[in-house]
Amino acid sequence: MSQTFHLQNRSRIVSGSLFDTTSNVLFVKFKRFKRKDTQCRAFVKRVTRSHLFKIIMISTVSMNAFFVVLWTNYKIRFRLFRLFEISEIVFVSTYGAEFFMKVYVDPIDYWKDGYNLLDVIMIIIISIPYALRKIKGKHYPFLNIADGLQSLRILKLITYSRGIRTLITAVGQTAYTVASVLFLLFVLMFIFAILGFCLFGGPERGDLNNWGSLAMAFFTLFSLTTVDGWTDLQEQLDKRDFALSRAFTILFILLASFVFLSMFVGVMIIHTEDSIKKFEQELKLERQTTLMEEKQVILKRQQEEVNRLMQTQKNVDCKSFSELAQIFKKTLRHSDPMVLDDFGTSLPFIDVYFSTLDNQDTTINKLQELYYEIVHVLSLMLEDLPQKSQSSDKQSQSSENL
C-alpha cells in the first residue's frame, strides 16, 4: 500500500513537472516571437495615438449622438431615412476600423484595459438591433429596447477624455466607502421603518397610505431622506394627533439627510481631490519626460556636430581642438539651441535672477523720480535768481547815490 501511494505521488510530481516545463517552453517561445511588421505596426500605433485621430473619433461620436437625437423624431426619421442608413454604416465602419487598428497594434494588452473593453461592448450593442431584425424580424417586441440601448454610444467619449476618466477612477475608488455609508443608511432606514410602522401604521387611526406596510414605510423614509415633501407627510401625521411624530421626523432628517448624505458627499469630494492631484502629477511627469526627450535630441544633434567637426579637423589647418571650437563658435547663430547643465541655467537661479532684476528696476524708477524732483527744484531756484540779482543791483545803485 505504501508503494502504491509512493508511485501515485511520484506520478503527480512528474505530471506537474511536465506541465511546468511545457508552459515555460511555450512562454519562452512566445517571448522570443517577434513580429515582422514592425514598421507598419509602429505607423498604425502613431496614427491611433495622434491628436488628429482623437479629434476624428470625438467628432464621429458627437455626430452619431446628434443623429440619434434626430432619429427620435418620427417626421425627420421618415424624411431622412436614407441618410440615417448611410450614416449608420459610416459610424459602424469607423468604430470597427478603430477596434481592428488597436487590436493590430497590441493584440494582448488591448484586452487588459477597461476602456478598450467598453469599446468592445459598444460594438456589440451596435450589432444587437441588426441581429434581432435578421433573426426575429422587424416586429420583435424587445427590438425597441435594443434601439434604446444605442444611446450608450456616447460613452465612447470617455475613452478620449482624461478628465472624465479621472472622475470615473475617483468614483471607483470610493465604491467600498460609499457602499459602507449606504449600508449604514439602510440599517437606519430599517430601524425607523419598523418604528414608524408600529407608531403610525395602525389599522384603526394610522396613516395607511404612507406607513401601512414596511415597503410604504421605506418609501416614505426615502422621501424624508431627500427632504422632498416632508412637510406634507408631517401634516398628515399632525391631523391624526400622533404625539411623537414631529420628534420622529426631525430626528430621522437630522441623521439621514444631514449626517449620512453629507458623509456620502464628503467621501466623494475627498477621493475626487486625490484623483485630481494624481492626474496633475501625471501631467507634470509627462511634461518632464517630454522635456528630457527634447534635451536628449538636442544633445545628440550637438554630439553629431562635434563628431563631424572632429572628422573635418584633419582637413583644417588647426593646431588643437580649441582653435576649431573657436572657429565653430563664430559660425553659431542666435537661434541655435544650446543645452547647459551648470547652475546659471537652472530654473531656481533664473527665477531669483529675474526677481532681483525686478527689484533693480523698481529702485531705478524711484531714483529717476527723485532726480526729476531735484531737477524741478533746481529749475525753480534758477527762475528766482534773476529777481534776486535785480534787487541786488538796485541796492548797489542806491548805496552809490547815497
C-alpha positions as semicolon CSV with decimal commas, in nm:
position;residue;x (nm);y (nm);z (nm)
1;M;0,000;0,000;0,000
2;S;0,281;0,240;0,079
3;Q;0,443;0,151;-0,250
4;T;0,130;0,239;-0,447
5;F;0,097;0,566;-0,255
6;H;0,458;0,647;-0,334
7;L;0,400;0,575;-0,702
8;Q;0,093;0,797;-0,708
9;N;0,283;1,085;-0,555
10;R;0,565;1,028;-0,797
11;S;0,330;1,028;-1,092
12;R;0,176;1,354;-0,969
13;I;0,517;1,514;-0,935
14;V;0,615;1,404;-1,283
15;S;0,293;1,529;-1,437
16;G;0,326;1,863;-1,259
17;S;0,685;1,900;-1,369
18;L;0,588;1,815;-1,728
19;F;0,316;2,079;-1,718
20;D;0,556;2,336;-1,579
21;T;0,820;2,259;-1,839
22;T;0,574;2,278;-2,128
23;S;0,431;2,607;-2,001
24;N;0,780;2,751;-1,957
25;V;0,879;2,640;-2,306
26;L;0,567;2,798;-2,455
27;F;0,629;3,118;-2,260
28;V;0,989;3,136;-2,379
29;K;0,886;3,074;-2,738
30;F;0,614;3,336;-2,718
31;K;0,857;3,582;-2,561
32;R;1,112;3,521;-2,835
33;F;0,850;3,560;-3,105
34;K;0,899;3,885;-3,294
35;R;0,661;4,032;-3,541
36;K;0,799;4,106;-3,884
37;D;0,570;4,403;-3,949
38;T;0,737;4,636;-3,702
39;Q;0,732;4,939;-3,932
40;C;0,364;4,901;-4,020
41;R;0,278;4,838;-3,656
42;A;0,471;5,149;-3,547
43;F;0,293;5,355;-3,814
44;V;-0,052;5,234;-3,703
45;K;0,043;5,299;-3,340
46;R;0,142;5,658;-3,423
47;V;-0,185;5,705;-3,608
48;T;-0,400;5,574;-3,321
49;R;-0,218;5,792;-3,069
50;S;-0,212;6,109;-3,275
51;H;-0,424;6,412;-3,189
52;L;-0,582;6,413;-3,534
53;F;-0,713;6,058;-3,486
54;K;-0,861;6,156;-3,148
55;I;-1,027;6,461;-3,298
56;I;-1,176;6,247;-3,577
57;M;-1,313;5,992;-3,330
58;I;-1,456;6,258;-3,098
59;S;-1,623;6,427;-3,395
60;T;-1,763;6,093;-3,513
61;V;-1,910;6,008;-3,173
62;S;-2,057;6,357;-3,138
63;M;-2,217;6,337;-3,484
64;N;-2,352;5,994;-3,401
65;A;-2,513;6,130;-3,083
66;F;-2,664;6,417;-3,285
67;F;-2,812;6,174;-3,539
68;V;-2,956;5,963;-3,255
69;V;-3,132;6,275;-3,127
70;L;-3,274;6,345;-3,474
71;W;-3,379;5,980;-3,503
72;T;-3,621;6,021;-3,210
73;N;-3,844;6,249;-3,422
74;Y;-4,067;6,036;-3,646
75;K;-4,113;6,305;-3,914
76;I;-3,739;6,361;-3,951
77;R;-3,678;5,987;-3,947
78;F;-3,928;5,938;-4,232
79;R;-3,779;6,221;-4,442
80;L;-3,411;6,138;-4,386
81;F;-3,441;5,760;-4,380
82;R;-3,166;5,702;-4,640
83;L;-2,934;5,948;-4,471
84;F;-2,975;5,766;-4,140
85;E;-2,892;5,432;-4,305
86;I;-2,578;5,568;-4,473
87;S;-2,462;5,747;-4,160
88;E;-2,514;5,429;-3,957
89;I;-2,291;5,238;-4,195
90;V;-2,025;5,510;-4,171
91;F;-2,034;5,517;-3,790
92;V;-2,021;5,140;-3,753
93;S;-1,735;5,118;-4,004
94;T;-1,540;5,386;-3,814
95;Y;-1,584;5,209;-3,482
96;G;-1,485;4,877;-3,636
97;A;-1,177;5,026;-3,801
98;E;-1,070;5,175;-3,468
99;F;-1,114;4,838;-3,299
100;F;-0,912;4,646;-3,558
101;M;-0,634;4,907;-3,562
102;K;-0,592;4,893;-3,184
103;V;-0,603;4,512;-3,179
104;Y;-0,346;4,502;-3,459
105;V;-0,110;4,727;-3,262
106;D;-0,126;4,525;-2,939
107;P;-0,347;4,213;-2,955
108;I;-0,273;4,102;-2,596
109;D;-0,255;4,418;-2,385
110;Y;-0,562;4,558;-2,562
111;W;-0,789;4,333;-2,356
112;K;-0,630;4,439;-2,027
113;D;-0,760;4,797;-2,049
114;G;-1,113;4,852;-1,918
115;Y;-1,186;5,135;-2,160
116;N;-1,099;4,911;-2,455
117;L;-1,345;4,656;-2,318
118;L;-1,602;4,936;-2,305
119;D;-1,542;4,997;-2,678
120;V;-1,596;4,627;-2,745
121;I;-1,923;4,637;-2,551
122;M;-2,030;4,938;-2,758
123;I;-1,962;4,746;-3,081
124;I;-2,166;4,451;-2,950
125;I;-2,455;4,684;-2,857
126;I;-2,444;4,838;-3,205
127;S;-2,474;4,494;-3,368
128;I;-2,768;4,376;-3,150
129;P;-3,051;4,552;-3,347
130;Y;-2,922;4,417;-3,680
131;A;-2,903;4,065;-3,540
132;L;-3,254;4,086;-3,394
133;R;-3,400;4,216;-3,720
134;K;-3,238;3,932;-3,915
135;I;-3,329;3,657;-3,667
136;K;-3,657;3,767;-3,505
137;G;-3,792;4,011;-3,766
138;K;-3,892;4,376;-3,756
139;H;-4,191;4,319;-3,527
140;Y;-3,997;4,164;-3,241
141;P;-4,136;4,314;-2,913
142;F;-3,796;4,367;-2,749
143;L;-3,649;4,545;-3,052
144;N;-3,734;4,885;-2,901
145;I;-3,513;4,809;-2,602
146;A;-3,222;4,728;-2,835
147;D;-3,281;5,054;-3,023
148;G;-3,291;5,245;-2,695
149;L;-2,955;5,100;-2,594
150;Q;-2,797;5,275;-2,891
151;S;-2,783;5,591;-2,680
152;L;-2,492;5,428;-2,494
153;R;-2,269;5,505;-2,792
154;I;-2,189;5,844;-2,644
155;L;-1,995;5,660;-2,370
156;K;-1,713;5,620;-2,621
157;L;-1,620;5,981;-2,544
158;I;-1,493;5,861;-2,205
159;T;-1,200;5,689;-2,377
160;Y;-1,075;6,017;-2,525
161;S;-1,127;6,241;-2,220
162;R;-0,869;6,211;-1,943
163;G;-1,069;6,436;-1,712
164;I;-1,375;6,210;-1,727
165;R;-1,155;5,905;-1,673
166;T;-1,008;6,072;-1,365
167;L;-1,357;6,123;-1,223
168;I;-1,451;5,764;-1,302
169;T;-1,143;5,633;-1,122
170;A;-1,236;5,853;-0,824
171;V;-1,585;5,703;-0,822
172;G;-1,436;5,354;-0,846
173;Q;-1,205;5,421;-0,553
174;T;-1,498;5,539;-0,340
175;A;-1,707;5,230;-0,414
176;Y;-1,617;5,048;-0,090
177;T;-1,661;5,356;0,132
178;V;-1,984;5,457;-0,038
179;A;-2,117;5,103;-0,002
180;S;-2,042;5,118;0,372
181;V;-2,223;5,453;0,405
182;L;-2,523;5,324;0,209
183;F;-2,534;5,010;0,423
184;L;-2,543;5,221;0,740
185;L;-2,817;5,434;0,584
186;F;-3,015;5,119;0,502
187;V;-2,978;4,998;0,862
188;L;-3,102;5,334;0,987
189;M;-3,398;5,327;0,747
190;F;-3,477;4,969;0,850
191;I;-3,491;5,067;1,219
192;F;-3,703;5,377;1,155
193;A;-3,929;5,191;0,908
194;I;-4,024;4,932;1,169
195;L;-4,060;5,204;1,432
196;G;-4,277;5,418;1,202
197;F;-4,492;5,117;1,106
198;C;-4,552;5,040;1,473
199;L;-4,623;5,404;1,569
200;F;-4,811;5,543;1,269
201;G;-4,930;5,241;1,067
202;G;-5,204;5,114;1,292
203;P;-5,518;4,985;1,115
204;E;-5,755;5,192;1,329
205;R;-5,640;5,555;1,301
206;G;-5,299;5,524;1,139
207;D;-5,166;5,664;0,810
208;L;-5,205;5,357;0,590
209;N;-5,103;5,534;0,271
210;N;-4,755;5,616;0,400
211;W;-4,692;5,381;0,693
212;G;-4,936;5,095;0,629
213;S;-4,667;4,842;0,533
214;L;-4,291;4,804;0,554
215;A;-4,245;4,883;0,183
216;M;-4,453;5,202;0,212
217;A;-4,258;5,299;0,523
218;F;-3,929;5,257;0,335
219;F;-4,055;5,473;0,050
220;T;-4,175;5,742;0,294
221;L;-3,837;5,740;0,469
222;F;-3,666;5,780;0,134
223;S;-3,874;6,094;0,076
224;L;-3,770;6,220;0,419
225;T;-3,404;6,144;0,337
226;T;-3,416;6,361;0,027
227;V;-3,623;6,624;0,221
228;D;-3,878;6,621;-0,061
229;G;-4,236;6,683;0,054
230;W;-4,167;6,610;0,419
231;T;-4,400;6,893;0,525
232;D;-4,698;6,720;0,359
233;L;-4,612;6,396;0,533
234;Q;-4,585;6,573;0,865
235;E;-4,923;6,745;0,814
236;Q;-5,089;6,409;0,756
237;L;-4,940;6,283;1,083
238;D;-5,043;6,600;1,267
239;K;-5,405;6,554;1,154
240;R;-5,414;6,222;1,335
241;D;-5,265;6,374;1,655
242;F;-4,960;6,149;1,688
243;A;-4,757;6,271;1,984
244;L;-4,410;6,156;1,871
245;S;-4,449;6,232;1,501
246;R;-4,253;6,559;1,498
247;A;-3,967;6,422;1,709
248;F;-3,956;6,115;1,483
249;T;-3,941;6,326;1,163
250;I;-3,683;6,574;1,294
251;L;-3,456;6,301;1,431
252;F;-3,464;6,098;1,109
253;I;-3,399;6,402;0,888
254;L;-3,105;6,506;1,106
255;L;-2,949;6,159;1,093
256;A;-3,026;6,061;0,734
257;S;-3,008;6,389;0,543
258;F;-2,761;6,599;0,741
259;V;-2,526;6,320;0,853
260;F;-2,525;6,030;0,610
261;L;-2,580;6,223;0,287
262;S;-2,320;6,481;0,392
263;M;-2,083;6,195;0,470
264;F;-2,153;6,050;0,126
265;V;-2,075;6,383;-0,044
266;G;-1,762;6,434;0,168
267;V;-1,623;6,093;0,076
268;M;-1,679;6,166;-0,293
269;I;-1,510;6,505;-0,268
270;I;-1,206;6,367;-0,082
271;H;-1,142;6,090;-0,333
272;T;-1,206;6,324;-0,625
273;E;-0,944;6,566;-0,493
274;D;-0,696;6,281;-0,452
275;S;-0,755;6,162;-0,807
276;I;-0,720;6,518;-0,942
277;K;-0,387;6,555;-0,759
278;K;-0,265;6,227;-0,908
279;F;-0,379;6,346;-1,251
280;E;-0,182;6,671;-1,211
281;Q;0,126;6,476;-1,102
282;E;0,095;6,255;-1,410
283;L;0,076;6,564;-1,630
284;K;0,389;6,706;-1,465
285;L;0,575;6,378;-1,519
286;E;0,470;6,372;-1,883
287;R;0,596;6,726;-1,931
288;Q;0,926;6,639;-1,765
289;T;0,966;6,331;-1,984
290;T;0,893;6,532;-2,299
291;L;1,146;6,797;-2,194
292;M;1,407;6,530;-2,123
293;E;1,342;6,371;-2,461
294;E;1,382;6,707;-2,634
295;K;1,702;6,767;-2,438
296;Q;1,840;6,428;-2,541
297;V;1,758;6,503;-2,904
298;I;1,942;6,836;-2,885
299;L;2,241;6,677;-2,712
300;K;2,251;6,403;-2,970
301;R;2,247;6,657;-3,251
302;Q;2,523;6,856;-3,085
303;Q;2,727;6,540;-3,040
304;E;2,686;6,463;-3,407
305;E;2,804;6,815;-3,492
306;V;3,108;6,774;-3,269
307;N;3,189;6,437;-3,428
308;R;3,158;6,592;-3,769
309;L;3,395;6,869;-3,666
310;M;3,638;6,614;-3,527
311;Q;3,635;6,431;-3,857
312;T;3,690;6,753;-4,052
313;Q;3,973;6,859;-3,821
314;K;4,214;6,655;-4,024
315;N;4,147;6,868;-4,330
316;V;4,168;7,206;-4,149
317;D;4,488;7,381;-4,054
318;C;4,425;7,393;-3,677
319;K;4,678;7,316;-3,411
320;S;4,424;7,200;-3,148
321;F;4,057;7,131;-3,093
322;S;4,014;7,458;-2,901
323;E;4,101;7,656;-3,214
324;L;3,849;7,450;-3,407
325;A;3,587;7,518;-3,138
326;Q;3,658;7,891;-3,162
327;I;3,601;7,876;-3,535
328;F;3,283;7,679;-3,476
329;K;3,156;7,939;-3,227
330;K;3,186;8,209;-3,490
331;T;2,951;8,013;-3,716
332;L;2,678;7,981;-3,450
333;R;2,359;8,179;-3,484
334;H;2,140;8,326;-3,210
335;S;1,861;8,077;-3,294
336;D;2,078;7,767;-3,241
337;P;1,971;7,587;-2,918
338;M;2,230;7,513;-2,653
339;V;2,182;7,276;-2,358
340;L;2,381;7,366;-2,048
341;D;2,395;7,189;-1,714
342;D;2,560;7,450;-1,492
343;F;2,396;7,637;-1,204
344;G;2,342;7,953;-1,408
345;T;2,095;7,774;-1,638
346;S;1,883;7,616;-1,363
347;L;1,525;7,731;-1,316
348;P;1,560;7,839;-0,948
349;F;1,858;8,058;-1,031
350;I;1,673;8,215;-1,324
351;D;1,372;8,288;-1,102
352;V;1,591;8,453;-0,836
353;Y;1,781;8,645;-1,101
354;F;1,460;8,776;-1,258
355;S;1,326;8,879;-0,917
356;T;1,647;9,074;-0,846
357;L;1,620;9,241;-1,185
358;D;1,266;9,344;-1,100
359;N;1,383;9,492;-0,772
360;Q;1,659;9,679;-0,952
361;D;1,407;9,818;-1,199
362;T;1,187;9,946;-0,917
363;T;1,483;10,112;-0,743
364;I;1,594;10,271;-1,070
365;N;1,244;10,406;-1,128
366;K;1,239;10,553;-0,778
367;L;1,580;10,713;-0,835
368;Q;1,461;10,859;-1,163
369;E;1,159;11,011;-0,991
370;L;1,389;11,154;-0,723
371;Y;1,618;11,301;-0,989
372;Y;1,319;11,457;-1,165
373;E;1,213;11,623;-0,841
374;I;1,567;11,753;-0,781
375;V;1,580;11,896;-1,134
376;H;1,242;12,060;-1,083
377;V;1,358;12,224;-0,760
378;L;1,678;12,346;-0,926
379;S;1,480;12,492;-1,214
380;L;1,262;12,682;-0,968
381;M;1,573;12,809;-0,795
382;L;1,716;12,928;-1,127
383;E;1,395;13,115;-1,203
384;D;1,428;13,301;-0,869
385;L;1,793;13,405;-0,935
386;P;1,722;13,695;-1,183
387;Q;1,482;13,861;-0,940
388;K;1,741;13,846;-0,664
389;S;2,010;13,986;-0,895
390;Q;1,789;14,279;-0,994
391;S;1,713;14,359;-0,630
392;S;2,086;14,345;-0,551
393;D;2,163;14,586;-0,842
394;K;1,906;14,833;-0,716
395;Q;2,052;14,819;-0,367
396;S;2,403;14,887;-0,507
397;Q;2,278;15,188;-0,709
398;S;2,101;15,334;-0,406
399;S;2,417;15,293;-0,198
400;E;2,620;15,473;-0,467
401;N;2,372;15,762;-0,475
402;L;2,394;15,790;-0,105
